[in-house]
């Protein structure tokens, strides 16, 4: 199992797309996203791509965020080679942090998790 930080603490009061996670031959992932702040509201979802240019929503991945707390994607299962986390802001103030684990093989060298450098 390999742990990774998808989003270090970033401002949740605007739309945010995470770095790109290349799943390669990995078939299972666990992603935990934490919201802190005051009445942060919006929509959290996973998006998938075959070319890192055109992104589509992963079916049944949309989660309504109506309060600070933890939101989880357990056993992410998609045949797409690339995924990212997409946050659409509605209201409130706060931060978003996302971490995860990939089970089986290691992350592909094509992952772009450095989009948000570690603090």
FENTA-V131485 format. One record per helix or strand. SS is the DSSP state (~ for helix, > for strand). FROM is the first residue (numbers start at 0). LEN is the number of residues. Records with the same first field share a line. If there is no record, write none. Layout:
SS=FROM-LEN, FROM-LEN
This chain:
>=1-10, 15-2, 19-3, 27-22, 55-2, 62-3, 68-6, 81-22, 111-1
~=112-3
